[in-house]
Amino acid sequence: MKWFAVNCIYQVICGEGKHTPQFNEQTRLIQAEGIRQALSKANLNAVHFNPSFNNCQGDKVIWKFLGVGGISEVAELTDGVEVSSRIVEPKSVTKYLEKLAHRNQSLTNQNDFDN
């Protein structure tokens, strides 16, 4: 059996969908004999990865599976192995770096990592 990093793409719909369009790209590890089986397993199981729920306003939130955006074999499951990568071309480098710094600071300040 081999491991594959599969990029599953969803549309996030809240209530009647009258909000800014949202899409969620998730990279999932799928174990399969080959790429065709990994793709098949991802397509079959993707609807179960994100169950619907009601948000704090009582609106139903669903992840509508749109399809697989990419798939690649993960040669070896080892510490630090790359499972996903993307190139970003931000409109504002300054804003991009500010958001990155904020995310890094938020992660660094969390106390629950080792619990």
Phi and psi restraints in degrees (value plus and minus 20) as a CYANA .aco file:
   2 LYS   PHI    -139.2   -99.2
   2 LYS   PSI     143.5   183.5
   3 TRP   PHI    -128.7   -88.7
   3 TRP   PSI     121.3   161.3
   4 PHE   PHI    -150.8  -110.8
   4 PHE   PSI     119.1   159.1
   5 ALA   PHI    -112.8   -72.8
   5 ALA   PSI      97.0   137.0
   6 VAL   PHI    -135.8   -95.8
   6 VAL   PSI     105.5   145.5
   7 ASN   PHI    -110.7   -70.7
   7 ASN   PSI      85.6   125.6
   8 CYS   PHI    -115.7   -75.7
   8 CYS   PSI     110.1   150.1
   9 ILE   PHI    -132.6   -92.6
   9 ILE   PSI     110.5   150.5
  10 TYR   PHI    -145.8  -105.8
  10 TYR   PSI     132.0   172.0
  11 GLN   PHI    -122.4   -82.4
  11 GLN   PSI     108.1   148.1
  12 VAL   PHI    -112.8   -72.8
  12 VAL   PSI     101.0   141.0
  13 ILE   PHI    -141.5  -101.5
  13 ILE   PSI     103.9   143.9
  14 CYS   PHI    -131.4   -91.4
  14 CYS   PSI     105.9   145.9
  15 GLY   PHI      40.1    80.1
  15 GLY   PSI    -146.8  -106.8
  16 GLU   PHI    -105.7   -65.7
  16 GLU   PSI     -17.6    22.4
  17 GLY   PHI      61.7   101.7
  17 GLY   PSI      -3.7    36.3
  18 LYS   PHI    -110.7   -70.7
  18 LYS   PSI      46.8    86.8
  19 HIS   PHI    -170.1  -130.1
  19 HIS   PSI     154.4   194.4
  20 THR   PHI     -78.4   -38.4
  20 THR   PSI     108.7   148.7
  21 PRO   PHI     -77.3   -37.3
  21 PRO   PSI     115.6   155.6
  22 GLN   PHI    -147.4  -107.4
  22 GLN   PSI     118.4   158.4
  23 PHE   PHI    -149.4  -109.4
  23 PHE   PSI     120.7   160.7
  24 ASN   PHI    -139.6   -99.6
  24 ASN   PSI     102.6   142.6
  25 GLU   PHI    -126.4   -86.4
  25 GLU   PSI      99.9   139.9
  26 GLN   PHI    -137.8   -97.8
  26 GLN   PSI     111.9   151.9
  27 THR   PHI    -117.8   -77.8
  27 THR   PSI      98.2   138.2
  28 ARG   PHI    -134.0   -94.0
  28 ARG   PSI     122.0   162.0
  29 LEU   PHI    -108.3   -68.3
  29 LEU   PSI     105.9   145.9
  30 ILE   PHI    -143.7  -103.7
  30 ILE   PSI     111.4   151.4
  31 GLN   PHI    -118.0   -78.0
  31 GLN   PSI     109.3   149.3
  32 ALA   PHI    -177.5  -137.5
  32 ALA   PSI     147.1   187.1
  33 GLU   PHI     -90.6   -50.6
  33 GLU   PSI     -54.0   -14.0
  34 GLY   PHI    -180.2  -140.2
  34 GLY   PSI    -199.2  -159.2
  35 ILE   PHI     -84.7   -44.7
  35 ILE   PSI     -56.9   -16.9
  36 ARG   PHI     -84.7   -44.7
  36 ARG   PSI     -62.4   -22.4
  37 GLN   PHI     -87.5   -47.5
  37 GLN   PSI     -58.2   -18.2
  38 ALA   PHI     -82.2   -42.2
  38 ALA   PSI     -63.5   -23.5
  39 LEU   PHI     -83.5   -43.5
  39 LEU   PSI     -63.2   -23.2
  40 SER   PHI     -83.1   -43.1
  40 SER   PSI     -64.9   -24.9
  41 LYS   PHI     -83.2   -43.2
  41 LYS   PSI     -60.7   -20.7
  42 ALA   PHI     -82.6   -42.6
  42 ALA   PSI     -65.5   -25.5
  43 ASN   PHI     -84.8   -44.8
  43 ASN   PSI     -58.1   -18.1
  44 LEU   PHI     -91.9   -51.9
  44 LEU   PSI     -57.8   -17.8
  45 ASN   PHI    -115.2   -75.2
  45 ASN   PSI     -33.5     6.5
  46 ALA   PHI     -78.8   -38.8
  46 ALA   PSI     -53.2   -13.2
  47 VAL   PHI     -89.1   -49.1
  47 VAL   PSI     -38.0     2.0
  48 HIS   PHI    -116.2   -76.2
  48 HIS   PSI     -30.8     9.2
  49 PHE   PHI     -88.1   -48.1
  49 PHE   PSI     -50.8   -10.8
  50 ASN   PHI    -151.8  -111.8
  50 ASN   PSI      67.8   107.8
  51 PRO   PHI     -87.1   -47.1
  51 PRO   PSI     129.1   169.1
  52 SER   PHI     -87.4   -47.4
  52 SER   PSI     136.6   176.6
  53 PHE   PHI    -173.3  -133.3
  53 PHE   PSI     147.5   187.5
  54 ASN   PHI    -118.8   -78.8
  54 ASN   PSI     110.2   150.2
  55 ASN   PHI     -97.6   -57.6
  55 ASN   PSI    -196.6  -156.6
  56 CYS   PHI     -87.2   -47.2
  56 CYS   PSI     -36.5     3.5
  57 GLN   PHI    -111.8   -71.8
  57 GLN   PSI     -20.4    19.6
  58 GLY   PHI      66.3   106.3
  58 GLY   PSI     -15.8    24.2
  59 ASP   PHI    -100.5   -60.5
  59 ASP   PSI     119.2   159.2
  60 LYS   PHI     -94.2   -54.2
  60 LYS   PSI     111.4   151.4
  61 VAL   PHI    -132.5   -92.5
  61 VAL   PSI     105.0   145.0
  62 ILE   PHI    -147.2  -107.2
  62 ILE   PSI     131.5   171.5
  63 TRP   PHI    -127.5   -87.5
  63 TRP   PSI      88.4   128.4
  64 LYS   PHI    -108.6   -68.6
  64 LYS   PSI      94.9   134.9
  65 PHE   PHI     -88.4   -48.4
  65 PHE   PSI     104.7   144.7
  66 LEU   PHI    -120.8   -80.8
  66 LEU   PSI     -49.5    -9.5
  67 GLY   PHI     130.8   170.8
  67 GLY   PSI    -198.1  -158.1
  68 VAL   PHI    -114.8   -74.8
  68 VAL   PSI     107.3   147.3
  69 GLY   PHI    -114.6   -74.6
  69 GLY   PSI     -31.4     8.6
  70 GLY   PHI     157.2   197.2
  70 GLY   PSI     137.5   177.5
  71 ILE   PHI    -171.4  -131.4
  71 ILE   PSI     118.0   158.0
  72 SER   PHI    -168.3  -128.3
  72 SER   PSI     126.0   166.0
  73 GLU   PHI     -95.0   -55.0
  73 GLU   PSI     117.0   157.0
  74 VAL   PHI    -117.7   -77.7
  74 VAL   PSI      87.5   127.5
  75 ALA   PHI     -80.4   -40.4
  75 ALA   PSI     -59.7   -19.7
  76 GLU   PHI    -170.1  -130.1
  76 GLU   PSI     112.0   152.0
  77 LEU   PHI    -104.5   -64.5
  77 LEU   PSI      74.4   114.4
  78 THR   PHI    -151.3  -111.3
  78 THR   PSI     142.9   182.9
  79 ASP   PHI     -78.5   -38.5
  79 ASP   PSI     102.3   142.3
  80 GLY   PHI      69.4   109.4
  80 GLY   PSI     -16.7    23.3
  81 VAL   PHI     -85.3   -45.3
  81 VAL   PSI     119.1   159.1
  82 GLU   PHI     -97.0   -57.0
  82 GLU   PSI     107.2   147.2
  83 VAL   PHI    -135.3   -95.3
  83 VAL   PSI     -35.3     4.7
  84 SER   PHI    -177.0  -137.0
  84 SER   PSI     125.7   165.7
  85 SER   PHI    -174.7  -134.7
  85 SER   PSI     125.6   165.6
  86 ARG   PHI    -170.3  -130.3
  86 ARG   PSI     129.9   169.9
  87 ILE   PHI    -115.1   -75.1
  87 ILE   PSI     112.5   152.5
  88 VAL   PHI    -133.9   -93.9
  88 VAL   PSI     113.0   153.0
  89 GLU   PHI    -140.2  -100.2
  89 GLU   PSI      61.7   101.7
  90 PRO   PHI     -90.1   -50.1
  90 PRO   PSI     130.6   170.6
  91 LYS   PHI     -88.2   -48.2
  91 LYS   PSI     -55.8   -15.8
  92 SER   PHI    -146.6  -106.6
  92 SER   PSI      91.2   131.2
  93 VAL   PHI     -82.7   -42.7
  93 VAL   PSI     -59.8   -19.8
  94 THR   PHI     -80.3   -40.3
  94 THR   PSI     -67.8   -27.8
  95 LYS   PHI     -84.8   -44.8
  95 LYS   PSI     -59.4   -19.4
  96 TYR   PHI     -80.7   -40.7
  96 TYR   PSI     -67.2   -27.2
  97 LEU   PHI     -87.3   -47.3
  97 LEU   PSI     -55.2   -15.2
  98 GLU   PHI     -83.7   -43.7
  98 GLU   PSI     -64.2   -24.2
  99 LYS   PHI     -84.0   -44.0
  99 LYS   PSI     -59.7   -19.7
 100 LEU   PHI     -82.7   -42.7
 100 LEU   PSI     -64.9   -24.9
 101 ALA   PHI     -82.1   -42.1
 101 ALA   PSI     -60.0   -20.0
 102 HIS   PHI     -83.9   -43.9
 102 HIS   PSI     -64.8   -24.8
 103 ARG   PHI     -82.9   -42.9
 103 ARG   PSI     -63.4   -23.4
 104 ASN   PHI     -83.0   -43.0
 104 ASN   PSI     -61.9   -21.9
 105 GLN   PHI     -84.5   -44.5
 105 GLN   PSI     -62.7   -22.7
 106 SER   PHI     -81.8   -41.8
 106 SER   PSI     -61.9   -21.9
 107 LEU   PHI     -87.1   -47.1
 107 LEU   PSI     -61.1   -21.1
 108 THR   PHI     -84.7   -44.7
 108 THR   PSI     -51.7   -11.7
 109 ASN   PHI    -102.3   -62.3
 109 ASN   PSI     -27.5    12.5
 110 GLN   PHI     -95.4   -55.4
 110 GLN   PSI     115.3   155.3
 111 ASN   PHI    -117.8   -77.8
 111 ASN   PSI     -26.9    13.1
 112 ASP   PHI    -115.0   -75.0
 112 ASP   PSI     -10.5    29.5
 113 PHE   PHI     -81.0   -41.0
 113 PHE   PSI     -61.5   -21.5
 114 ASP   PHI    -112.9   -72.9
 114 ASP   PSI     -14.6    25.4
